[in-house]
Amino acid sequence: MNGGKLRAELLAEGHMPADDTDAELLLNLIDRSFNRDGQLYGAPTDYENTFRDIDHRIDGAITLLLLDGEGNLIAYRNRPGLRPLEIMQLDDGSFLFASENCAFAGLKGELRQLLPGHIINIDGKTGSWADHSLSGGPYKARLCAYEALYLGNPDSSIEGQSHFQTRYNIGLALGHLLAQRLQKEKCSAPAIVSSMPHTGGPYADGLFAALAESGVLAERREVVATQFTQRTLIGAASQRKARIAEKYRLSQTELTERTIVIVDEALIRGDTSQAVIRMLLAAGATAVHWAIGSPPIVSPNYYGLGIETLEELVFWRVWKKLPPEQRSRTLRFHKMEPEALETIESSTAASIKAATVTYLPFPVLVSLLPCRPDGFDLSPFTLEMPTGAGQKRADRNLRQLMADLPDSEPIHA
């Protein structure tokens, strides 16, 4: 989050990072700490002190494994706990580390997570190990919500509940909401329920099951395919649009006069959804409904997902065009009333050319997560950031956006 500030400090002190990556930044911070403590000149390596300094200085989402020249292995997770680091200790005493616990499928051993603000130091010669708290904690992890909704492997689990089950349950809830809308339409053929590949499958499965429970005629088949796996979320707008045009294609061509329901885990910028809707309508579909497995995304994610500004988000592009009174009502974000959410949905549908857009209401999301809300970073939907620098940046970006609209209303608590 504060990587720019830290890079500037390193450059001022004569450190020259080889590239602009977070990994290179961390290596330079570790090197600087060693030099300050005299550790490059024969003194014992004090990783606890080194990472305590880093833990106080970094405002962001960090987990890492560091293997040094002596064969010592250091595992580190910073205080906010936004990114997971799973540990399995096998019966022979050896350790395995992974970002997700599905990596340990079929293995036997003690499974746990590295706590936020901790390091594990494994001696490369003796195999002995120690778990150190860097700040006296304890700090409670606030895992990024995107881990459960999008980034994490469906087979990974939190509190014994797999990401697949969480996403399927969200799809069920979405399906019951959407059923009320589809029942008002007169369709000559069953609606086709499809997912955005490759992450929307569990959501679409749950939504399809809910439509069946509600008596809505539908069939489950995929109508959109991808030609490569590269994500289109990151990069300049022109680059992303070019990749979107190359990436998506129809996998089913018999769509004439059919109603399509596309299920996606999130609606971020809206450029991918608009391109897919345009493609489906050109193939003869009469209507495309967009069902979203999360609430409206109102905040950029400053912790590694490539969203930098409010203006990139479809929510704010839609919000700017609303009358002042409606803008005020929707600024409650995750606390907005159902009528305000419907305003955002209808305006978003118009902006991406969808027949309807159905968001998952925030209280429903919270009820379906596998642990208490305070165990997740829900800032994408609340604008309540998990770190100090993140909150200052979000507040600054929001003030700037509001300043461009002199007739806008103040934010409600």
C-alpha positions in Angstrom: 0.0 0.0 0.0 2.8 2.4 0.9 5.2 0.9 -1.5 5.9 4.2 -3.3 7.0 5.9 -0.1 9.3 3.0 0.8 10.9 2.9 -2.6 11.6 6.7 -2.4 13.3 6.1 0.9 15.4 3.3 -0.5 16.5 5.4 -3.5 17.4 8.3 -1.2 19.7 6.0 0.8 21.4 4.7 -2.4 19.6 1.4 -2.8 18.7 0.7 -6.4 15.9 -1.9 -6.8 16.4 -4.0 -9.9 12.7 -3.8 -10.7 9.4 -2.3 -9.5 8.0 -5.5 -7.9 6.9 -5.9 -4.3 9.4 -8.9 -3.9 12.3 -6.7 -4.9 11.1 -4.0 -2.5 11.0 -6.4 0.3 14.5 -7.8 -0.4 15.9 -4.3 -0.4 14.2 -3.6 3.0 15.6 -6.7 4.4 19.1 -5.9 3.1 18.9 -2.4 4.6 17.9 -3.8 8.0 20.8 -6.2 7.9 23.2 -3.4 7.1 21.9 -1.2 9.9 22.3 -4.0 12.4 25.8 -5.0 11.2 24.5 -8.4 10.3 26.4 -8.7 7.0 29.7 -8.6 9.0 29.6 -11.8 10.9 26.9 -11.1 13.5 24.2 -13.7 14.0 21.2 -13.2 11.8 18.4 -11.6 13.8 15.4 -12.2 11.6 13.0 -11.4 14.4 14.3 -7.8 14.7 14.5 -7.5 10.9 10.9 -8.4 10.3 9.7 -6.5 13.3 11.0 -3.4 11.6 9.4 -4.3 8.3 6.1 -5.2 10.0 5.9 -1.7 11.5 6.8 0.0 8.2 4.7 -1.8 5.6 1.1 -0.9 5.2 -0.4 -3.5 3.0 -0.9 -7.2 2.4 2.2 -9.4 2.7 3.0 -13.0 3.2 6.4 -14.4 2.2 8.9 -17.3 2.5 12.6 -16.4 2.6 15.4 -19.0 2.2 18.8 -17.6 3.0 22.3 -18.8 2.1 22.6 -20.9 5.3 19.5 -22.9 4.4 17.3 -21.1 7.1 13.7 -20.7 6.1 11.6 -17.7 7.3 7.8 -17.6 6.9 6.2 -14.2 7.6 2.7 -12.8 7.6 2.2 -9.1 8.3 -0.2 -7.7 10.9 -3.4 -7.1 8.9 -3.5 -10.7 7.9 -5.1 -10.0 4.5 -3.3 -12.8 2.8 -3.3 -16.4 4.1 -0.2 -18.5 4.8 -1.1 -22.1 5.5 1.3 -24.5 7.4 1.3 -28.3 7.6 3.7 -30.0 9.9 4.2 -33.6 8.9 4.6 -36.5 11.3 8.4 -36.5 10.7 8.6 -32.9 11.9 9.1 -31.2 8.5 7.1 -28.2 7.4 5.1 -27.5 4.3 3.9 -24.0 3.4 1.2 -22.8 0.9 -1.1 -19.9 0.3 -4.1 -22.3 0.3 -4.9 -25.4 2.3 -6.1 -27.3 -0.7 -2.3 -27.8 -1.5 -2.1 -30.3 1.3 -5.0 -32.6 0.1 -4.1 -36.2 0.7 -1.3 -35.4 3.2 -1.4 -36.2 6.9 -0.1 -33.7 9.5 -1.0 -30.8 11.7 -2.6 -28.0 9.7 -2.8 -24.4 10.9 -2.3 -20.8 9.7 0.6 -18.6 10.4 -0.9 -15.9 12.7 -0.7 -12.2 11.6 2.3 -10.3 12.8 4.3 -13.6 13.2 7.4 -15.3 11.7 8.4 -18.9 11.8 12.2 -19.4 11.7 13.4 -22.9 10.7 17.1 -23.6 11.3 18.6 -25.0 8.1 21.2 -27.1 10.0 19.3 -28.5 13.0 15.7 -28.4 11.7 14.7 -26.7 15.0 12.0 -24.0 14.6 10.5 -21.1 16.6 7.3 -19.1 16.1 7.8 -15.4 17.1 5.3 -12.7 17.6 6.8 -9.5 16.2 4.7 -6.9 18.1 3.3 -8.6 21.1 -0.2 -8.9 19.3 -2.3 -10.8 19.2 -3.6 -9.5 15.8 -6.8 -10.9 14.3 -6.6 -11.9 10.6 -8.9 -9.9 8.3 -8.7 -12.1 5.2 -9.4 -10.3 2.0 -13.0 -11.2 0.9 -11.8 -11.8 -2.6 -10.0 -14.9 -1.4 -13.3 -16.6 -0.6 -15.2 -15.0 -3.6 -12.8 -15.1 -6.4 -9.0 -15.6 -5.9 -9.0 -18.8 -3.8 -9.2 -22.3 -5.3 -12.7 -23.7 -4.9 -11.3 -26.7 -2.9 -9.7 -24.4 -0.3 -11.6 -23.9 2.9 -12.1 -21.5 5.8 -13.4 -22.8 9.1 -14.1 -26.1 7.4 -16.3 -24.6 4.6 -14.9 -24.8 1.1 -14.8 -21.8 -1.2 -17.0 -23.9 -3.6 -19.7 -24.3 -0.9 -19.6 -20.6 -0.1 -19.9 -19.6 -3.7 -22.7 -22.2 -4.3 -24.6 -20.9 -1.3 -24.3 -17.4 -2.7 -25.6 -18.6 -6.1 -28.6 -20.1 -4.3 -29.4 -16.8 -2.6 -29.0 -14.9 -5.9 -31.3 -17.4 -7.7 -34.1 -16.8 -5.3 -33.7 -13.0 -5.9 -33.6 -13.4 -9.6 -36.5 -15.8 -9.8 -38.9 -13.0 -8.9 -37.7 -11.0 -11.9 -37.7 -13.9 -14.4 -41.2 -14.9 -13.3 -42.5 -11.6 -14.7 -41.1 -12.3 -18.1 -43.0 -14.4 -20.7 -40.3 -16.7 -22.2 -41.1 -19.2 -25.0 -38.1 -21.3 -24.0 -36.3 -22.0 -20.7 -33.7 -19.4 -19.7 -30.1 -20.5 -20.1 -28.0 -20.1 -16.9 -24.3 -19.7 -17.7 -21.2 -18.6 -15.8 -18.4 -16.3 -16.5 -15.4 -18.6 -17.0 -13.5 -19.9 -15.1 -14.6 -18.7 -11.7 -18.3 -18.3 -11.9 -19.2 -22.0 -12.1 -20.2 -22.6 -8.4 -22.3 -19.4 -8.4 -24.1 -20.5 -11.6 -24.7 -24.0 -10.2 -26.3 -22.6 -7.1 -28.4 -20.1 -9.0 -29.7 -22.8 -11.3 -30.7 -24.9 -8.4 -32.6 -22.0 -6.8 -34.5 -21.2 -10.1 -35.6 -24.9 -10.2 -36.8 -24.7 -6.6 -38.8 -21.5 -7.5 -40.4 -23.1 -10.5 -38.6 -21.1 -13.1 -37.9 -23.0 -16.3 -34.2 -22.9 -17.0 -31.3 -25.0 -18.3 -27.7 -25.0 -17.2 -25.1 -24.8 -19.9 -22.1 -22.6 -20.7 -22.5 -20.2 -23.6 -19.2 -18.2 -23.0 -15.7 -19.6 -23.4 -12.2 -18.2 -23.1 -9.4 -18.6 -25.6 -6.6 -17.9 -23.0 -6.4 -17.7 -19.2 -4.7 -14.4 -18.8 -6.7 -12.1 -16.6 -8.1 -8.9 -18.1 -8.3 -7.0 -14.8 -4.9 -5.5 -14.8 -3.4 -3.0 -17.2 -4.3 0.2 -19.1 -7.8 0.6 -20.4 -6.8 0.2 -24.0 -4.8 -3.0 -23.3 -7.6 -4.5 -21.2 -10.2 -3.9 -23.9 -8.0 -5.5 -26.5 -7.5 -8.5 -24.4 -11.2 -8.8 -23.6 -12.0 -8.8 -27.3 -9.5 -11.5 -27.9 -10.3 -13.6 -24.8 -14.1 -14.3 -24.9 -16.0 -16.1 -27.5 -19.3 -18.0 -27.8 -19.3 -21.7 -27.0 -23.0 -22.1 -28.0 -24.3 -20.5 -31.2 -28.0 -21.5 -30.9 -29.1 -18.5 -28.9 -31.8 -17.0 -31.1 -34.7 -15.6 -29.0 -33.3 -17.0 -25.8 -33.0 -15.4 -22.4 -29.5 -15.7 -20.9 -28.6 -15.4 -17.3 -24.8 -14.8 -16.8 -23.6 -15.4 -13.3 -20.4 -13.6 -12.2 -18.6 -13.3 -8.8 -18.2 -9.5 -9.1 -18.9 -6.5 -11.3 -15.8 -4.2 -11.1 -15.3 -1.9 -14.1 -18.1 -3.3 -16.3 -16.1 -3.4 -19.6 -15.9 -7.3 -19.7 -19.6 -7.7 -18.9 -20.6 -5.1 -21.6 -18.5 -6.9 -24.2 -20.0 -10.3 -23.4 -23.5 -8.9 -23.4 -22.9 -7.3 -26.8 -21.7 -10.6 -28.1 -24.7 -12.5 -26.8 -27.2 -10.0 -28.2 -25.5 -10.1 -31.5 -25.9 -13.9 -31.5 -29.7 -13.5 -31.2 -30.4 -13.5 -27.5 -33.4 -11.4 -26.6 -32.3 -10.5 -23.1 -29.2 -10.9 -20.9 -29.6 -10.8 -17.2 -26.4 -10.3 -15.1 -26.4 -11.9 -11.6 -23.5 -10.9 -9.3 -22.3 -12.9 -6.3 -21.2 -9.8 -4.3 -22.6 -6.4 -3.3 -21.7 -3.3 -5.4 -17.9 -2.7 -5.3 -17.4 0.8 -4.1 -13.7 0.8 -3.3 -10.6 0.2 -5.2 -8.5 -2.6 -3.7 -5.2 -1.1 -2.8 -3.6 -4.4 -1.8 -2.6 -6.0 -5.0 -5.6 -6.5 -7.4 -4.8 -3.7 -9.8 -7.7 -1.3 -9.1 -6.3 2.1 -8.2 -9.0 4.8 -8.5 -12.7 5.2 -7.7 -13.4 6.4 -11.3 -12.5 2.9 -12.6 -15.4 1.3 -10.9 -18.8 1.0 -12.6 -20.5 1.9 -9.3 -19.1 5.4 -9.4 -19.6 5.9 -13.1 -23.3 5.1 -12.6 -23.5 7.1 -9.3 -22.2 10.3 -11.0 -25.1 10.3 -13.4 -27.8 10.0 -10.7 -29.8 13.0 -9.5 -28.4 14.5 -6.2 -31.1 13.0 -4.0 -30.5 9.5 -5.3 -26.7 10.0 -5.0 -27.2 10.8 -1.4 -29.3 7.6 -0.7 -26.7 5.3 -2.4 -23.7 6.8 -0.5 -24.6 4.6 2.5 -22.8 1.8 0.5 -23.3 -1.5 2.4 -26.0 0.1 4.5 -28.1 1.5 1.7 -31.8 0.7 1.7 -33.2 -1.9 -0.8 -34.8 0.8 -2.9 -31.4 2.6 -3.2 -29.8 -0.7 -4.2 -32.5 -1.2 -6.9 -31.6 2.3 -8.3 -28.0 1.2 -8.6 -29.0 -2.1 -10.2 -31.3 -0.5 -12.8 -28.7 2.2 -13.7 -25.9 -0.3 -13.9 -28.0 -2.5 -16.2 -28.6 0.4 -18.5 -24.9 1.2 -18.6 -23.8 -2.3 -19.6 -26.9 -3.0 -21.8 -28.2 -5.8 -19.5 -31.9 -6.6 -19.1 -31.4 -6.6 -15.4 -28.5 -6.6 -12.9 -28.9 -8.4 -9.6 -26.4 -7.7 -6.8 -26.1 -9.9 -3.7 -27.2 -7.7 -0.8 -24.5 -7.0 1.8 -26.3 -8.6 4.8 -26.8 -11.8 2.7 -23.1 -11.9 1.9 -22.2 -11.6 5.6 -24.6 -14.3 6.5 -23.1 -16.7 4.0 -19.4 -16.2 4.8 -17.8 -19.1 6.8 -16.8 -16.9 9.8 -17.7 -13.7 11.5 -17.6 -10.5 9.4 -14.6 -9.2 11.5 -12.6 -12.1 10.1 -12.8 -10.6 6.6 -11.7 -7.4 4.9 -14.9 -6.2 3.4 -13.6 -2.9 2.3 -14.5 -3.4 -1.4 -18.1 -3.0 -0.4 -17.8 -0.7 2.6 -14.9 1.7 1.9 -13.8 0.9 5.4 -10.1 0.0 4.8 -8.1 -2.5 6.9 -5.0 -0.3 7.2 -4.3 3.3 8.1 -2.7 4.3 4.8 -5.4 2.6 2.9 -8.1 4.5 4.7 -6.3 7.8 4.2 -6.0 7.1 0.5 -9.7 6.0 0.1 -10.9 9.1 2.0 -8.7 11.3 -0.2 -10.0 9.7 -3.4 -13.6 10.1 -2.2 -13.2 13.7 -1.3 -11.7 14.4 -4.7 -14.5 12.7 -6.5 -17.1 14.5 -4.4 -15.4 17.9 -5.0 -16.0 17.4 -8.7 -19.8 17.3 -8.0 -20.7 20.5 -6.1 -24.3 19.5 -5.8 -23.7 16.2 -4.1 -24.8 15.4 -0.6 -22.6 14.5 2.4 -22.0 10.8 3.2 -24.3 9.3 5.8 -22.9 7.4 8.7 
